[in-house]
Amino acid sequence: MDSAAVRRRTALGVAVLTASVLLALVSPGSAEAAASSCAGRKVRTLPFSTGSVQVYKRGGYICAMTFARTPGSRKKMSVSVQARGGRPVVDDGLFSHHAGPVTVHAGRRCVWIKGSVGGGSVSSGWILC
C-alpha cells in the first residue's frame, strides 16, 4: 500500500472518531433515555392512583416499566412481568422516576404484569394472550 492510501485511511479514521465524539457530546441525555426504555410498540398502559405501568411488545418479547405520577423524590417502586409457566422478572427498589425496564420472552403465552409506586399498585391478571 502506498503512502497516499495510508494517509487517506488515517484521515477517514480520524473523521469517524471525531464525528462520534461530537455526537456523544451533543446529546448525552438522549443516549441515556434510549438505554432506559423498552423497545417495540406500546400495547397497554395500566394506570393506578400513584403511577402507571407501560407495556411494550416486540417479536414475542414483552417489556414493562412503572412510572411515578409525581417524579422527583425517591420512593419505593416495582415492576414485574411473568409469562405463563415461567418465573416473574422483577425490578424493585427506591427510584425517583421509573422502575424497569423488565423484559421476558412470552412468545404466544399470556403475561401477568404488576407495578407499584409507594402505596398504590396494579395487577393485570393474564393478558396479551
C-alpha positions as CSV (number, residue, x, y, z in Angstrom):
1,M,0.0,0.0,0.0
2,D,1.4,3.4,-0.9
3,S,1.7,6.3,1.5
4,A,-1.2,8.2,-0.1
5,A,-3.6,5.3,0.7
6,V,-2.3,5.2,4.3
7,R,-2.9,8.9,4.7
8,R,-6.5,8.6,3.3
9,R,-7.3,5.7,5.6
10,T,-5.9,7.6,8.6
11,A,-7.9,10.7,7.7
12,L,-11.0,8.7,7.4
13,G,-10.5,7.1,10.8
14,V,-9.8,10.4,12.4
15,A,-13.0,11.9,10.8
16,V,-15.2,9.0,12.1
17,L,-13.7,9.2,15.6
18,T,-14.3,13.0,15.7
19,A,-17.9,12.6,14.5
20,S,-18.6,10.0,17.1
21,V,-17.1,12.2,19.9
22,L,-19.1,15.2,18.8
23,L,-22.4,13.2,18.7
24,A,-21.7,11.9,22.2
25,L,-21.1,15.5,23.5
26,V,-24.1,17.0,21.7
27,S,-26.7,14.6,23.0
28,P,-25.7,12.8,26.3
29,G,-29.3,12.8,27.6
30,S,-30.8,11.1,24.5
31,A,-28.3,8.2,24.8
32,E,-29.3,7.6,28.4
33,A,-33.0,7.9,27.6
34,A,-32.7,5.3,24.9
35,A,-30.8,2.9,27.1
36,S,-33.5,3.0,29.8
37,S,-36.6,2.4,27.7
38,C,-38.4,-0.5,26.2
39,A,-38.2,-1.5,22.5
40,G,-41.3,-2.1,20.4
41,R,-44.7,-0.7,20.3
42,K,-46.8,0.3,23.3
43,V,-49.7,-2.1,23.7
44,R,-51.1,-1.2,27.1
45,T,-51.0,1.4,29.8
46,L,-52.1,0.2,33.3
47,P,-52.9,3.3,35.4
48,F,-53.3,3.4,39.2
49,S,-53.5,6.0,41.9
50,T,-49.8,6.8,42.2
51,G,-48.5,6.0,38.7
52,S,-48.8,3.7,35.7
53,V,-47.2,0.7,34.0
54,Q,-46.5,1.0,30.3
55,V,-46.3,-2.3,28.4
56,Y,-44.5,-2.8,25.1
57,K,-44.3,-5.7,22.7
58,R,-41.8,-6.7,20.0
59,G,-41.2,-10.0,18.4
60,G,-42.5,-12.2,21.2
61,Y,-40.9,-10.2,23.9
62,I,-42.9,-8.2,26.5
63,C,-41.3,-5.2,28.3
64,A,-42.8,-3.1,31.1
65,M,-41.8,0.0,33.1
66,T,-43.5,1.6,36.1
67,F,-43.7,5.4,36.1
68,A,-44.5,7.6,39.1
69,R,-47.3,10.1,38.8
70,T,-45.2,12.7,40.6
71,P,-41.5,12.0,39.8
72,G,-38.8,13.7,41.9
73,S,-38.2,12.2,45.3
74,R,-37.0,8.7,45.7
75,K,-39.8,6.3,46.6
76,K,-40.4,2.5,46.6
77,M,-41.3,1.3,43.1
78,S,-41.5,-2.0,41.4
79,V,-42.4,-3.7,38.1
80,S,-42.9,-7.4,37.4
81,V,-43.6,-9.3,34.2
82,Q,-44.3,-13.1,34.3
83,A,-45.0,-15.2,31.2
84,R,-47.5,-18.1,31.9
85,G,-45.4,-21.1,33.1
86,G,-42.4,-19.0,33.9
87,R,-41.0,-17.1,36.9
88,P,-41.6,-13.3,37.2
89,V,-38.8,-10.9,36.3
90,V,-38.8,-8.1,38.9
91,D,-37.2,-4.7,39.3
92,D,-37.9,-3.1,42.6
93,G,-36.1,-0.5,44.8
94,L,-36.0,3.2,45.6
95,F,-36.4,5.2,42.4
96,S,-37.2,8.8,41.6
97,H,-38.8,8.4,38.2
98,H,-39.4,4.8,37.0
99,A,-38.7,1.2,37.7
100,G,-37.6,-1.1,35.0
101,P,-37.4,-1.9,32.2
102,V,-38.0,-5.6,32.6
103,T,-38.3,-7.9,29.6
104,V,-39.4,-11.5,29.2
105,H,-39.8,-13.7,26.2
106,A,-43.5,-14.7,26.1
107,G,-43.9,-16.0,22.6
108,R,-47.6,-16.6,22.3
109,R,-48.1,-17.1,26.1
110,C,-50.2,-14.9,28.4
111,V,-48.4,-12.5,30.7
112,W,-49.1,-11.1,34.2
113,I,-47.9,-7.6,34.9
114,K,-47.6,-5.9,38.2
115,G,-46.4,-2.5,39.2
116,S,-46.4,-0.3,42.3
117,V,-45.3,3.2,43.4
118,G,-45.5,3.9,47.1
119,G,-48.9,2.7,48.4
120,G,-50.6,2.3,45.0
121,S,-50.3,-0.7,42.8
122,V,-51.8,-2.5,39.8
123,S,-52.1,-6.2,38.8
124,S,-53.2,-7.0,35.3
125,G,-54.3,-10.6,35.5
126,W,-53.4,-12.8,32.5
127,I,-53.3,-10.5,29.4
128,L,-51.9,-10.3,25.8
129,C,-52.7,-14.0,25.1
